[in-house]
């Protein structure tokens, strides 16, 4: 079992590297965000104190390919119908 694990790890290291460069990977990147204020209530000396905390919310995520410090946008797949 240990030998299989070692072979698998060795194979993955070889597979993920090509000429010393890491293969590209996909990353989910936020491309449209906005900030809202969320109200926080804390007790100070048994009296409520209201704080407003800015929170960033993402409206649109986009999958992108990252390769060698270059980012490539992944286009959405077009629906072409059922296979014949």
C-alpha positions in Angstrom: 0.0 0.0 0.0 2.8 2.4 0.8 4.5 1.6 -2.5 1.3 2.4 -4.4 1.0 5.7 -2.6 4.6 6.6 -3.3 4.2 5.7 -7.0 1.0 7.8 -7.2 2.7 10.8 -5.5 5.7 10.5 -7.8 3.4 10.3 -10.9 1.4 13.3 -9.8 4.6 15.4 -9.3 5.8 14.4 -12.8 2.3 15.0 -14.3 1.9 18.5 -12.7 5.3 19.7 -13.8 6.4 20.2 -17.4 9.9 21.6 -17.9 9.9 22.9 -14.4 6.7 24.9 -14.9 3.6 24.2 -13.0 0.6 23.3 -15.3 -2.3 25.8 -15.5 -5.1 25.6 -13.0 -8.6 27.1 -12.8 -9.5 29.7 -10.3 -12.9 31.2 -9.4 -12.3 35.0 -9.5 -14.8 37.7 -8.4 -15.2 40.1 -11.2 -18.0 42.2 -9.9 -18.3 43.1 -6.2 -20.0 45.7 -4.0 -19.7 46.7 -0.4 -22.7 46.7 2.0 -22.8 47.9 5.6 -23.8 45.2 8.1 -25.1 46.4 11.4 -23.4 44.9 14.5 -24.8 45.3 18.0 -22.4 45.0 20.9 -23.1 45.6 24.6 -21.0 48.2 26.4 -21.8 48.6 30.1 -25.1 46.8 29.4 -26.2 49.3 26.8 -26.3 48.4 23.1 -23.8 50.1 20.8 -24.4 49.9 17.0 -21.5 49.6 14.6 -21.6 49.4 10.8 -19.1 47.0 9.4 -18.4 47.1 5.6 -18.7 43.7 4.0 -17.7 42.9 0.4 -20.2 40.8 -1.5 -19.4 39.3 -4.9 -22.2 39.6 -7.5 -20.4 37.8 -10.3 -17.8 35.0 -10.2 -15.9 33.9 -13.3 -13.7 30.9 -13.8 -10.3 31.7 -15.2 -7.2 29.7 -16.1 -4.0 30.8 -14.4 -0.8 29.8 -16.1 2.7 31.2 -15.5 1.3 34.4 -13.9 -1.0 35.0 -16.9 -4.8 34.9 -16.4 -7.1 33.6 -19.2 -10.8 33.9 -19.1 -12.8 30.7 -19.6 -15.7 31.4 -22.0 -19.0 29.9 -21.1 -19.9 26.7 -22.9 -22.5 27.1 -25.6 -25.4 24.7 -25.5 -25.4 23.0 -28.9 -28.2 20.4 -28.2 -28.2 16.7 -27.6 -25.7 14.2 -29.0 -26.8 12.4 -32.1 
